[in-house]
């Protein structure tokens, strides 16, 4: 299924890359604009009929990666500012 999504959205990238103790945000341009675009990606054909992602599962938008949490000496989260 991952290969089918990749093929259906060629110019897409990842979210974040960890390298050498640093995090790098990755942005990519793709053709997918909605969950329906993902649902319509063809996985295979069965007896000449396309089998799409929506035929085998449900596509939903999940939460984004949480960023910017600050911890004070292991005691829990605190508010910070610069």
N, C-alpha and C positions, 0 to 999 in steps of 0.2 A: 504494500500500500504506500509506503514512504517513497518508493521509486515513482509510482504513478503521480503522486502529489508534486514531486520534484519536476517531473516531465511536464506537468500541467502549469508550472509556474517557474519557468527557466531562470529568471533574473533575481530570484529571492536569495537573501542571505540569512544569517543567524542573528541571535539577539546579543549575546555577549561572549567574549573570549577571555579566558584567564591565561595569562602568560607572565612568568617571572614575578609573581606576587601582585600583578596589576590586572585590572579588568578593563577591557576595551569594548565599547559598545559598537556593534556592527549594524549598519543600515543597508538594506537592499531594496531595490525596486523590483516589483513583480507585476504580474497581470491579474492576480486575484484581488478582488475588491470587496467580497462579501462571503459569508459562510456558504451561500448558495453556489458560488463559483467552485468551492471545494467539493460540495456535494455532487456536482455534475462531472467531475473528473472520472474518466472511464478506467476501470481496473483491468477488465478483460472482456471478452465476448463469449457468450454461451448460446449456442445454436443460432448465431448471427445477431443476437440481441446484446447490446452493450450492458455490462454490469458496472454500475456507478457506485461511488462511495456511499451515496444515500441509500443504495439498495442493501448495503451490509452493515451500516452503522449510522450514528447520529453525529452531526457536526455542531459544536457549540463554541462560543467564545468564552475562554476561561480568564482567570485573573492575570494581571500583568506581574512581572517580577517586582517584588518589593525592594525599593532602593532607599538608601539614606538613613537607615536605622543607626543610632548612636548608643553605645553602652558605656557606663561609667564604672570602671574597676570591677567588672563582673557582677554588679549589683542590679542590673536591669537597664531598661531603656530610659534615656533622658533626652531633653530638648537641647539642641545646640544651634549656634548661629555664628556667622563669621563677619 
